[in-house]
Amino acid sequence: MKGTNLVAKARPVIAVGAFSIECNSFAPGSTTLEQIENQDFAVGDDISRNSAGTESEFAGAMDFFSTKEVTLLPTLVAHADAGPPITIAAFRRICAQLLGRLPAQVDGVYLMLHGSAFSREENDPEGALLAAIRERIGVTPPISVSLDLHANFTEKMLKATDIAVAYRTCPHIDLYETGAQAASLLFDAVIGKIKPTLHMKRIPMVTPPEKHDNNFLPYGSLMNLCKQIESEGAYAASLLTVQPWLNVPDLGWKAIVVAEKGEFDGSGAAERIASAAWSNRHEFMKLSGLPLKVALEEAVRHRGLAVFADLGDATNGGSYGDSTELLRQILQSQLASKNILSITDAEVSTKIHSTNKSSMTVDIGSGKNGEYNEKVRCKIEIVAKTNKNLVYSHPAAKGSIGHPGKSALIKVLDQIGDTFVVIHDNPVRVIDPSIYQLFDIDLQDFSVIQAKSHVSFKPGFAPFTEKFVLADTLGPTTANLLTLNFDQRTIPTFPFDGI
């Protein structure tokens, strides 16, 4: 029964850590250990509550633990931006470092995970990590994880975990609260106040994230159902609507419920969430992304600054940020507007940084004709150069550091309007204006500013404008999932198999 059999232990020992990266199976290239180490990475005593960002789940968990009589054992924090598949060498090294700092004798483990890591040699990195942790500490100490609501929660993760809590907001603004909840439940389990069990129900559906916005129906009603189930007695109820660009078996939405063993029907609650989500599956396929040309024209028509959301090149979904679609459409349309874009192109960035010229001709992009990152020749003026990191202002990433590498603000010449591009070495999350704010510019001087996200960009750009235009562009994060080869999927899965 709840409230009984409290563990008589003055200072429980709790290991803490983080392994958080969202990978995209369809993005070319790989995410290396060096790239991860250049972002939010800390080991052992170098770990602080801010190691994954000031408002992160890790910060929320650490703040909660600071109010309790516990001994914390920091292991490893590896928190990186979304990207292509992580190399197996990087994953194995991260595992080894975390496990190497995890003693066999602990009373509990808290981990901040994203839930959608992927390696070409390992479909389920988080599941493999959790299984290794469980093997090391045994079956008794509880393991609690906080998750992005786009996590791909697997059977292996379920088997190793006692507590799992995910965000309920998209755009994500409740990271801190999610971490605090996962930590609170872990503490109660460690001291014997609760005996949590974790229940999961797979929902055989995958949808683009465009309508994963809790401010609108039906997504908001599904998140509210999770809150209702908690008010009925569940410790935690989450709906994981999965990052869709993973080509893995068992991909699909998941309902997960943490409940007291023998006192609350967690399995039935997960079924309720799953049933409600399934009944709305067709609504999530009604997309509002506009064709490229139409989207640009609508953005330009708006009086004042408009955000052009490039759905196919969403860097917070693992794309490389190298699309030239918007640039090419601007040049073709010859609209009298003032635009600013972000493009990852290390080759062009290096050329700009190695010259003393004020203007030059460059080929931006590396793709073939018809590809989303098709090469386009431009005569440019070099306005400014820098090699500074950026600090994200977005509520979900506040305080986190982005590493664009060498970057330059250029102006594209010989066109009717004024088009500026920030060219940079490495992809960054274009979910707020931080990449543009590396340079001394006033965003309100522009007509169109490019974001690279389906939903998450909204709170990041909201302080500057309320006009958002979603563009149905090509790329590794396209909203048109039927154009991608999900040959590893479990059959049947909606919408691929007509169920």
Long-range contacts (C-beta under 8 A, 24 or more apart in sequence): 1-263, 2-193, 2-194, 2-260, 2-263, 3-193, 4-192, 5-192, 6-191, 6-192, 6-193, 7-107, 7-190, 7-191, 7-192, 9-107, 9-191, 10-69, 11-69, 11-70, 11-71, 12-70, 12-71, 12-107, 12-108, 12-187, 12-190, 12-191, 13-70, 13-71, 13-73, 13-103, 13-105, 13-106, 13-107, 13-108, 14-65, 14-70, 14-71, 14-72, 14-73, 14-106, 14-107, 14-108, 14-109, 14-110, 14-186, 14-187, 14-190, 15-72, 15-73, 15-74, 15-75, 15-101, 15-102, 15-103, 15-106, 15-108, 15-109, 15-110, 16-47, 16-58, 16-61, 16-62, 16-65, 16-72, 16-73, 16-74, 16-75, 16-109, 16-110, 16-111, 17-47, 17-74, 17-75, 17-76, 17-77, 17-98, 17-102, 17-109, 17-110, 17-111, 17-112, 18-51, 18-52, 18-57, 18-58, 18-76, 18-77, 18-78, 18-79, 18-111, 18-112, 18-113, 19-76, 19-78, 19-94, 19-98, 19-111, 19-112, 19-113, 19-114, 19-117, 19-125, 19-126, 19-129, 20-52, 20-78, 20-79, 20-80, 20-112, 20-113, 20-114, 20-148, 21-78, 21-79, 21-80, 21-81, 21-82, 21-83, 21-86, 21-114, 21-117, 22-82, 22-83, 22-114, 22-116, 22-117, 22-148, 22-150, 22-243, 22-316, 22-317, 22-318, 23-82, 23-83, 23-84, 23-85, 23-86, 23-116, 23-117, 23-118, 23-119, 23-246, 23-318, 24-82, 24-83, 24-84, 24-85, 24-118, 24-243, 24-245, 24-246, 24-317, 24-318, 24-319, 24-476, 24-477, 25-85, 25-118, 25-245, 25-246, 25-247, 25-248, 26-245, 26-247, 26-476, 26-484, 27-83, 27-84, 27-85, 27-245, 27-318, 27-319, 27-320, 27-476, 28-84, 28-320, 28-476, 29-84, 29-320, 30-84, 30-85, 30-86, 30-87, 30-120, 31-80, 31-83, 31-84, 31-85, 31-86, 31-87, 31-90, 32-87, 32-90, 33-87, 33-89, 33-90, 33-93, 33-94, 35-80, 35-83, 35-426, 36-78, 36-80, 36-86, 36-90, 36-94, 37-78, 38-403, 39-79, 39-80, 39-81, 39-400, 39-401, 39-403, 40-77, 40-78, 40-79, 40-80, 40-400, 40-401, 41-77, 41-78, 41-79, 41-80, 42-74, 42-76, 42-77, 43-75, 43-76, 43-77, 43-97, 43-101, 44-74, 44-75, 44-76, 44-101, 45-74, 47-74, 47-75, 47-76, 47-77, 50-399, 51-77, 51-79, 52-77, 52-79, 52-112, 52-400, 53-79, 53-175, 53-392, 53-397, 53-398, 53-399, 53-400, 54-398, 54-399, 55-175, 55-176, 55-395, 55-396, 55-398, 55-399, 56-112, 56-175, 56-176, 56-179, 56-400, 57-112, 57-146, 57-175, 57-176, 57-178, 57-179, 57-182, 58-112, 58-179, 59-176, 59-179, 60-146, 60-175, 60-176, 60-177, 60-178, 60-179, 60-180, 60-181, 60-183, 61-110, 61-112, 61-146, 61-179, 61-180, 61-182, 61-183, 62-179, 62-183, 63-176, 63-180, 64-179, 64-180, 64-183, 64-184, 64-187, 65-110, 65-183, 65-187, 68-187, 70-187, 70-190, 73-101, 73-102, 73-103, 73-106, 74-101, 75-101, 75-102, 76-101, 77-112, 79-112, 79-400, 81-315, 81-316, 81-402, 81-427, 81-428, 81-429, 82-315, 82-316, 82-317, 82-318, 82-319, 82-429, 83-318, 83-320, 83-427, 84-318, 84-320, 85-118, 85-119, 85-120, 86-117, 86-118, 86-119, 86-125, 87-119, 88-119, 88-120, 88-121, 88-122, 91-117, 91-119, 91-122, 91-125, 91-128, 94-129, 95-128, 95-129, 95-132, 98-129, 98-133, 99-132, 99-133, 99-136, 102-133, 102-136, 102-137, 104-136, 104-137, 104-138, 105-137, 106-137, 106-141, 107-141, 107-190, 108-141, 108-142, 108-143, 108-144, 108-186, 108-187, 108-189, 108-190, 109-133, 109-137, 109-141, 109-142, 109-143, 109-144, 109-186, 110-144, 110-145, 110-146, 110-182, 110-183, 110-186, 111-143, 111-144, 111-145, 111-146, 112-145, 112-146, 112-179, 113-145, 113-146, 113-147, 113-151, 114-147, 114-148, 114-150, 114-151, 115-145, 115-147, 115-148, 115-150, 115-151, 115-152, 115-153, 115-157, 115-166, 115-240, 116-148, 116-150, 116-151, 116-152, 116-242, 116-243, 116-246, 118-246, 118-248, 123-248, 123-249, 123-488, 124-152, 124-154, 124-156, 124-157, 124-248, 126-154, 126-157, 127-154, 127-155, 127-156, 127-157, 127-160, 128-156, 130-156, 130-157, 130-160, 130-161, 131-156, 131-159, 131-160, 133-160, 134-159, 134-160, 141-190, 142-186, 142-189, 142-190, 142-196, 144-182, 144-183, 144-185, 144-186, 144-189, 145-182, 146-178, 146-179, 146-181, 146-182, 147-178, 147-238, 147-240, 148-172, 148-243, 149-212, 149-238, 149-239, 149-240, 149-241, 150-209, 150-212, 150-240, 150-241, 150-242, 150-243, 151-240, 151-242, 151-243, 151-254, 152-240, 152-242, 152-243, 152-246, 152-248, 152-251, 152-254, 153-200, 153-240, 153-254, 153-256, 154-250, 155-200, 155-250, 158-198, 158-200, 158-256, 161-198, 162-189, 162-196, 162-197, 162-198, 162-258, 163-189, 163-196, 163-198, 163-235, 163-236, 163-258, 164-198, 164-236, 164-238, 164-256, 164-258, 165-236, 165-238, 165-258, 166-238, 166-239, 166-240, 166-256, 168-214, 168-223, 168-226, 168-227, 168-238, 169-214, 169-223, 170-209, 170-212, 170-213, 170-214, 170-219, 170-241, 170-455, 170-456, 171-213, 171-395, 171-396, 171-455, 171-456, 171-457, 171-458, 171-459, 171-460, 172-395, 172-396, 172-456, 173-395, 173-396, 173-459, 175-396, 181-236, 182-236, 185-235, 185-236, 185-258, 194-235, 194-260, 195-260, 195-261, 196-235, 196-258, 196-259, 196-260, 196-261, 197-258, 197-259, 197-260, 197-261, 197-266, 198-256, 198-257, 198-258, 198-266, 199-256, 199-257, 199-258, 199-259, 199-266, 199-267, 199-269, 199-270, 200-254, 200-255, 200-256, 200-257, 200-270, 201-254, 201-255, 201-256, 201-267, 201-270, 201-271, 201-273, 201-274, 202-250, 202-252, 202-253, 202-254, 202-274, 203-252, 203-253, 203-254, 203-255, 203-274, 203-277, 203-278, 204-252, 204-490, 204-492, 204-493, 204-494, 204-499, 205-252, 205-253, 205-277, 205-278, 205-281, 205-284, 205-493, 205-494, 205-495, 206-242, 206-244, 206-251, 206-252, 206-253, 206-481, 206-486, 206-489, 206-493, 206-494, 206-495, 206-496, 207-241, 207-244, 207-281, 207-284, 207-285, 207-481, 207-495, 208-244, 208-284, 208-285, 208-287, 208-311, 208-454, 208-479, 208-480, 208-481, 209-241, 209-243, 209-244, 209-317, 209-454, 209-455, 210-287, 210-288, 210-289, 210-311, 210-454, 210-455, 210-470, 210-479, 211-283, 211-284, 211-286, 211-287, 212-241, 212-284, 212-454, 212-455, 213-455, 213-458, 218-280, 218-283, 218-284, 219-284, 221-276, 222-273, 222-276, 222-277, 222-280, 225-272, 225-273, 225-276, 226-273, 229-257, 229-269, 229-272, 229-273, 232-264, 232-269, 233-259, 233-260, 233-263, 233-264, 234-258, 234-259, 234-264, 234-266, 234-269, 235-259, 235-260, 237-269, 237-270, 237-273, 239-273, 239-277, 241-277, 243-317, 243-318, 244-481, 245-317, 245-318, 245-476, 245-477, 245-484, 247-484, 247-485, 247-486, 247-487, 247-488, 247-489, 248-488, 248-489, 249-488, 249-489, 249-490, 250-490, 251-486, 251-488, 251-489, 251-490, 251-493, 252-490, 252-493, 253-277, 281-494, 281-495, 285-495, 287-472, 287-479, 288-470, 289-470, 289-471, 289-472, 289-473, 289-479, 290-469, 290-470, 290-471, 290-472, 291-471, 291-472, 292-325, 292-326, 292-329, 292-471, 292-472, 292-473, 293-329, 293-333, 295-469, 295-470, 295-471, 295-472, 296-326, 296-329, 296-330, 296-333, 296-335, 296-448, 296-471, 297-333, 297-335, 298-469, 299-447, 299-448, 299-467, 299-469, 300-335, 300-337, 300-447, 300-448, 302-447, 302-467, 302-469, 304-444, 304-447, 304-465, 304-467, 305-443, 305-444, 305-446, 305-447, 305-448, 305-449, 305-464, 305-465, 305-467, 306-447, 306-448, 306-449, 306-465, 306-467, 306-468, 306-469, 307-448, 307-449, 307-450, 307-451, 307-457, 307-461, 307-465, 307-467, 307-468, 307-469, 308-448, 308-449, 308-450, 308-451, 308-469, 308-471, 309-451, 309-452, 309-453, 309-454, 309-457, 309-468, 309-469, 309-470, 309-471, 310-450, 310-451, 310-452, 310-471, 310-473, 310-475, 311-454, 311-470, 311-471, 311-472, 311-473, 311-475, 311-477, 311-478, 311-479, 312-372, 312-472, 312-473, 312-474, 312-475, 312-476, 312-477, 312-478, 312-479, 313-372, 313-452, 313-473, 313-475, 313-476, 313-477, 314-452, 314-453, 314-454, 314-475, 314-477, 315-427, 315-428, 315-429, 315-430, 315-431, 315-452, 315-453, 316-429, 316-430, 316-431, 316-452, 316-453, 316-456, 317-453, 317-454, 317-476, 317-477, 318-476, 318-477, 319-427, 319-452, 319-475, 319-476, 319-477, 320-344, 320-373, 320-427, 320-476, 321-427, 321-428, 321-430, 321-452, 322-365, 322-366, 322-367, 322-373, 322-427, 323-365, 323-372, 323-373, 323-452, 323-473, 323-474, 323-475, 324-364, 324-365, 324-367, 324-372, 324-373, 324-374, 324-375, 324-376, 325-372, 325-374, 325-473, 325-474, 325-475, 326-450, 326-471, 326-473, 327-364, 327-376, 327-378, 327-412, 327-419, 327-421, 328-374, 328-376, 330-415, 330-417, 330-419, 331-376, 331-378, 331-412, 331-415, 331-419, 334-415, 334-416, 334-417, 335-416, 335-417, 336-416, 336-417, 337-417, 337-418, 337-447, 337-448, 338-417, 338-418, 338-419, 338-420, 338-445, 338-446, 338-447, 338-448, 339-417, 339-418, 339-419, 339-420, 339-446, 339-447, 339-448, 339-449, 339-450, 340-419, 340-420, 340-421, 340-422, 340-436, 340-441, 340-443, 340-446, 340-448, 340-449, 340-450, 341-419, 341-420, 341-421, 341-422, 341-450, 342-421, 342-422, 342-424, 342-428, 342-430, 342-435, 342-436, 342-450, 342-452, 343-421, 343-422, 343-423, 343-424, 344-424, 344-425, 344-426, 344-427, 345-423, 345-424, 346-405, 346-406, 346-425, 346-426, 348-423, 349-405, 349-406, 349-407, 349-408, 349-423, 349-424, 349-425, 350-406, 350-425, 352-382, 352-385, 352-406, 352-408, 352-410, 352-423, 353-385, 353-387, 353-406, 353-408, 355-382, 357-382, 358-382, 359-413, 364-421, 364-423, 371-474, 372-473, 372-474, 372-475, 373-475, 378-412, 378-413, 379-412, 379-413, 379-414, 380-410, 380-411, 380-412, 380-413, 380-421, 381-410, 381-411, 381-413, 382-408, 382-410, 383-408, 383-409, 383-410, 383-411, 383-420, 383-439, 384-408, 384-409, 384-439, 384-440, 385-409, 386-438, 386-439, 388-438, 390-428, 390-434, 390-435, 390-437, 390-438, 391-434, 392-429, 392-431, 392-432, 392-434, 392-460, 393-432, 393-433, 393-434, 393-460, 394-429, 394-431, 394-432, 394-434, 394-456, 394-459, 394-460, 395-459, 395-460, 396-431, 396-456, 396-459, 397-429, 397-431, 397-432, 402-428, 402-429, 402-434, 402-435, 403-428, 404-428, 404-435, 404-438, 407-435, 407-438, 409-438, 409-439, 409-441, 417-447, 420-446, 429-453, 430-457, 431-456, 431-457, 431-460, 432-457, 432-460, 432-461, 433-460, 433-461, 433-464, 454-479
